[in-house]
Amino acid sequence: MAHNATWQLAQELLIHIIEFLGNSPADLRACALVSRSFVHAAQSQIFQEISLGSGAASVHGDRRPTRLLETLHAAPHLAQYVRRLRLQPSRISGSTLSEICCFPLPRLKAVFCSYFDLSPVTVAALRHLLALPTLLSVEIACHVPQRLVFVELWSLCSPSIKHLDLKCDIQSAFGARDLPDRLTAPARLTSLCIGDTTGVRDWVNHPLCPFDFSAVAGLSVSIYVEVVHWPKIAPILQNITVFAFTARPGMNGLDLSVFGSLENLRIRLSENLRIGLSVGVAWRSARAALLTIPPSNNIRKIVLSSKSFSAHDSDELARTLTSLPLHHAGVLDFEMPPNYYNRAIASLPPTIRNDTRRTDDDPHWFERMTRDL
């Protein structure tokens, strides 16, 4: 009786149980062979996220893209399980990339494309993905030799996109006539990441940029904190509830008092600055920003992220944190190794020290905090 009852589990419960095997493809494949009732739950996990072109394999040595296409053609129902697609286009042949991007993926929610040169061939393929009406999140990290190719990439992008992450190197500036009239309604973003970029400013601020930033509530910027002064970004800062930035020596002009709705703040030190005298200089830039937090703030979490911390930094940080007008318990998280965490809190008064927490580095912090925006 107990044996038969196993197969009567609701699919929702089976999926929840099998999710715990998400990091073990071999176990998921084994589950798919246990029983017909297990097939859907196991396959939905196996094909939930597809990663192609990553690793050391060359274009001709990596057969994963062609094997995926063979599998999808043989069993088209598997395409409904694909939610996230990670591509490194430079490691996938043009014809294969085009076939993958044009294959019907009815429930695709997120596209990640990284480390490639944006060419007319890749644009022709990727435009199909970016036009999918189910798409919610797009991350693009690329080198752009010709700006008009970058414009063409977004000409048909889906208005359903809510999150955009740009790490692009565009070689030339945009002119007044470089963007065509919109062919689709602008996508109304709720979160935006601007990474290490060159030339993106003109595109973002262009009147015909295919994105509407007015509803953005989550903002993440890398070392170029000048993003907060861009014409289309500055007016929305009062609506930002989640903000993340990277502190660096010489960083000036970041005034957190303009973030009137800020609830979650994450400050990371640039990794290449965490040695020698640069550490102290970078921390001073972080502290300068912290000191602009106004008394009327509603901040519930501040995350300070670093892999290094000196005794001098600890004393400086103690003076800064003691003076901050923090109104909620458990506000401070330190993302750092235990030894540096102990050093960081050594100079803090007990009232603050007992209210801190150490956490491991979380590269998905911004994604988690903005998931429900």
C-alpha positions in Angstrom: 0.0 0.0 0.0 2.8 2.4 1.0 4.6 1.6 -2.3 1.5 2.4 -4.4 0.9 5.6 -2.5 4.3 6.9 -3.6 3.0 7.2 -7.2 -0.1 9.2 -6.1 1.9 12.2 -5.0 0.7 15.5 -6.5 2.9 16.8 -9.3 3.5 20.0 -7.3 4.9 18.0 -4.4 7.0 15.8 -6.6 8.5 18.9 -8.3 9.3 20.4 -4.9 11.0 17.2 -3.8 13.0 16.7 -7.0 14.1 20.4 -6.9 16.6 19.3 -4.2 18.4 17.3 -6.9 18.8 20.4 -9.1 22.6 20.4 -8.9 22.8 16.7 -9.9 21.9 16.1 -13.6 22.7 12.4 -13.2 20.2 12.0 -10.3 17.6 13.9 -12.2 18.0 11.6 -15.3 17.7 8.6 -13.0 14.5 10.1 -11.5 13.0 10.4 -14.9 13.4 6.6 -15.3 11.7 5.7 -12.0 8.1 6.1 -13.1 6.0 7.8 -15.7 4.7 10.1 -12.9 8.3 11.2 -12.2 9.0 12.2 -15.8 7.5 15.6 -15.8 9.0 16.7 -12.5 12.5 15.5 -13.5 12.5 16.9 -17.0 11.2 20.2 -15.8 14.4 20.5 -13.6 16.8 19.1 -16.2 15.7 21.6 -18.9 14.9 24.5 -16.6 18.2 26.2 -17.3 20.3 25.6 -20.5 23.9 26.8 -20.7 25.7 26.7 -24.1 29.1 27.8 -25.3 30.7 28.1 -21.9 33.9 26.4 -20.9 37.1 25.7 -22.7 35.6 23.8 -25.7 36.0 25.4 -29.1 33.1 26.0 -31.5 33.8 22.7 -33.2 34.7 20.8 -30.1 31.5 21.5 -28.1 28.6 19.4 -29.3 26.2 20.6 -26.6 24.4 23.1 -28.9 23.8 20.5 -31.6 22.8 17.9 -29.1 20.3 20.3 -27.6 18.8 20.9 -31.0 18.6 17.2 -31.8 16.9 16.6 -28.5 14.3 19.4 -28.9 13.5 18.2 -32.5 13.0 14.7 -31.3 11.0 15.7 -28.2 9.5 19.2 -28.8 7.5 19.1 -25.6 10.8 19.6 -23.7 11.0 23.3 -24.9 8.2 24.2 -22.5 10.5 23.5 -19.6 13.2 26.0 -20.6 13.0 29.0 -18.4 16.6 30.4 -18.5 19.0 30.3 -21.5 22.7 31.1 -21.0 24.7 31.6 -24.2 28.2 32.5 -25.1 27.6 33.2 -28.8 31.3 33.4 -29.8 31.6 29.7 -29.0 28.6 28.7 -31.0 28.6 28.5 -34.8 26.4 31.1 -36.5 23.9 28.6 -38.1 23.5 26.7 -34.8 23.0 29.9 -32.8 20.4 31.0 -35.2 18.5 27.7 -35.0 18.6 27.7 -31.2 17.3 31.3 -31.0 14.5 30.6 -33.5 13.4 27.4 -31.9 10.0 28.0 -30.1 10.6 28.4 -26.4 7.1 29.2 -25.1 8.0 29.8 -21.5 11.5 31.4 -21.7 11.9 34.0 -19.0 15.6 35.0 -18.9 18.4 35.3 -21.4 22.0 35.7 -20.5 24.6 36.4 -23.3 28.2 37.0 -22.4 31.7 37.5 -23.7 31.2 38.0 -27.4 31.6 40.5 -30.2 28.2 41.8 -31.4 28.0 41.2 -35.1 25.2 41.2 -37.7 25.1 37.4 -37.5 24.6 37.3 -33.8 22.1 40.2 -33.9 20.0 38.4 -36.4 19.8 35.4 -34.1 19.4 37.1 -30.7 16.7 39.4 -31.9 14.3 36.4 -32.0 15.0 35.7 -28.3 14.6 39.3 -27.2 11.2 39.5 -28.9 9.7 36.6 -27.0 6.5 37.8 -25.2 7.4 35.7 -22.1 10.8 37.3 -21.6 11.3 39.1 -18.2 15.1 39.4 -17.8 17.9 40.1 -20.2 21.6 40.2 -19.4 24.0 41.3 -22.2 27.8 41.5 -21.9 29.4 42.2 -25.2 31.9 44.2 -27.3 30.2 46.4 -30.0 32.4 47.4 -32.9 29.5 49.2 -34.6 26.9 51.1 -32.7 24.2 50.6 -35.3 24.5 46.9 -34.8 23.7 47.4 -31.1 20.7 49.5 -32.0 19.4 46.8 -34.3 19.7 44.2 -31.5 16.9 45.9 -29.6 14.7 47.0 -32.5 12.0 44.3 -31.8 12.6 43.7 -28.0 9.7 42.5 -26.0 7.7 45.0 -23.9 7.5 42.3 -21.2 11.1 42.7 -20.2 11.4 43.9 -16.6 15.0 43.5 -15.7 18.0 44.7 -17.9 21.7 44.1 -17.2 24.1 45.8 -19.5 27.9 45.3 -19.6 28.7 46.6 -23.1 31.7 48.2 -24.7 30.4 50.4 -27.6 33.1 51.8 -29.7 31.5 55.0 -31.0 29.0 57.6 -29.8 25.4 57.7 -30.9 24.1 60.4 -33.1 20.7 62.1 -33.2 19.5 59.8 -36.1 21.1 56.5 -35.0 17.9 55.1 -33.4 15.0 54.3 -35.6 11.4 55.0 -34.7 10.1 52.5 -32.1 8.7 49.3 -33.7 7.3 48.1 -30.4 6.0 49.6 -27.2 8.9 50.4 -24.8 9.6 47.8 -22.1 8.8 49.2 -18.7 11.7 48.1 -16.5 11.5 47.5 -12.7 15.3 46.9 -12.2 18.4 47.9 -14.0 22.1 46.9 -13.8 24.7 49.0 -15.5 28.1 47.2 -15.3 31.5 48.1 -16.8 30.4 49.9 -19.9 31.6 52.3 -22.6 29.3 54.2 -24.8 26.0 53.0 -23.2 25.2 56.4 -21.8 24.1 58.0 -25.1 21.9 55.0 -25.9 20.2 54.9 -22.5 19.4 58.6 -22.6 18.3 58.7 -26.2 14.6 59.6 -26.6 14.0 56.5 -28.7 15.7 54.1 -26.3 13.4 51.0 -26.3 13.1 51.0 -22.5 11.0 53.0 -20.0 12.9 53.7 -16.8 10.2 55.5 -14.9 9.2 52.4 -12.9 12.7 51.2 -12.0 12.9 50.5 -8.2 16.1 48.5 -8.2 19.4 50.0 -9.5 22.9 48.4 -9.5 25.9 50.2 -10.8 29.5 49.1 -11.1 32.5 51.4 -10.7 30.8 54.1 -12.9 28.6 55.6 -10.3 28.2 58.6 -12.6 25.2 56.6 -13.9 23.1 58.2 -11.2 23.6 61.6 -12.8 22.4 60.4 -16.3 19.4 62.5 -17.5 17.0 59.4 -17.6 18.3 58.0 -14.3 18.6 61.0 -12.0 14.8 61.7 -11.9 14.0 58.1 -10.8 16.4 57.9 -7.8 13.6 58.9 -5.4 11.8 55.7 -6.4 14.7 53.3 -5.8 14.2 50.8 -3.0 17.2 48.6 -3.8 20.6 50.1 -4.6 24.0 48.5 -5.1 27.3 50.1 -6.1 31.0 49.5 -6.0 33.1 51.9 -4.0 36.5 52.9 -5.4 39.2 55.5 -4.6 38.4 58.9 -5.9 34.7 58.3 -6.1 32.9 61.6 -5.6 29.4 62.9 -5.7 27.3 59.9 -4.6 24.6 61.5 -2.4 22.4 58.8 -0.8 20.0 61.4 0.5 18.4 61.7 -3.0 17.3 58.0 -2.6 14.1 58.9 -0.7 12.6 55.4 -0.8 15.8 53.4 -0.2 15.4 50.3 1.9 18.2 48.0 0.9 21.8 49.1 0.2 24.8 47.1 -0.8 28.4 48.5 -1.1 31.1 46.4 -2.6 34.8 47.2 -2.8 36.3 46.7 -6.2 38.4 43.5 -5.9 41.5 44.9 -7.6 41.5 47.6 -5.0 41.6 45.4 -1.9 45.4 45.4 -1.5 47.8 47.9 0.0 46.9 51.5 0.6 44.1 51.4 -1.9 41.9 49.5 0.6 41.8 52.5 2.9 41.1 54.9 0.1 38.3 52.8 -1.2 36.7 52.5 2.2 36.9 56.3 2.6 34.8 56.6 -0.6 32.3 54.1 0.8 32.1 56.0 4.2 31.7 59.3 2.4 28.6 57.9 0.7 27.2 56.4 4.0 27.5 59.7 5.7 25.0 61.2 3.2 22.2 59.0 4.6 19.6 61.4 5.9 17.9 61.1 9.4 14.5 60.4 7.8 15.7 57.3 6.0 13.8 54.0 5.9 16.8 51.7 5.4 16.3 48.1 6.6 19.5 46.5 5.3 23.1 47.7 4.6 25.5 45.1 3.2 29.2 45.9 3.3 31.1 43.5 1.0 34.8 43.1 1.0 37.5 40.3 1.1 39.9 42.4 3.0 39.8 44.7 6.0 42.5 46.4 8.1 42.6 47.5 11.7 42.6 51.1 10.6 39.6 50.5 8.4 37.8 49.1 11.5 38.4 52.2 13.5 37.2 54.4 10.7 34.1 52.3 10.1 33.2 52.3 13.8 33.1 56.1 13.8 31.0 56.1 10.7 28.5 53.5 11.7 28.0 55.0 15.2 27.0 58.3 13.6 24.5 56.8 11.1 20.8 57.4 11.8 19.7 53.7 11.5 16.2 53.0 12.8 15.8 49.2 12.3 17.3 46.3 14.1 19.6 43.9 12.2 20.5 46.5 9.6 24.1 45.6 9.1 25.5 42.6 7.2 29.2 42.1 6.5 30.0 40.0 3.4 33.5 38.9 4.2 35.6 36.0 5.6 35.3 35.3 9.4 38.8 36.7 10.2 38.1 40.0 8.5 34.6 40.2 9.9 36.0 39.8 13.5 38.5 42.6 12.7 35.8 44.8 11.2 33.5 44.7 14.2 36.3 44.9 16.8 36.0 48.6 17.3 32.2 48.7 17.1 30.3 49.5 20.4 28.3 46.6 21.8 25.0 48.2 20.8 26.0 48.0 17.1 28.3 44.9 17.2 25.5 42.7 18.6 23.2 43.8 15.8 25.5 42.8 12.9 25.7 39.6 11.0 28.4 38.0 8.8 27.4 36.4 5.5 29.3 34.8 2.6 29.7 36.6 -0.6 26.4 36.6 -2.5 26.8 37.4 -6.2 23.0 37.0 -6.6 22.1 39.5 -3.9 20.6 42.1 -6.3 18.7 39.5 -8.2 17.1 38.2 -5.0 16.2 41.6 -3.7 14.6 42.8 -6.9 12.8 39.5 -7.8 9.4 40.7 -6.7 9.6 44.3 -7.7 
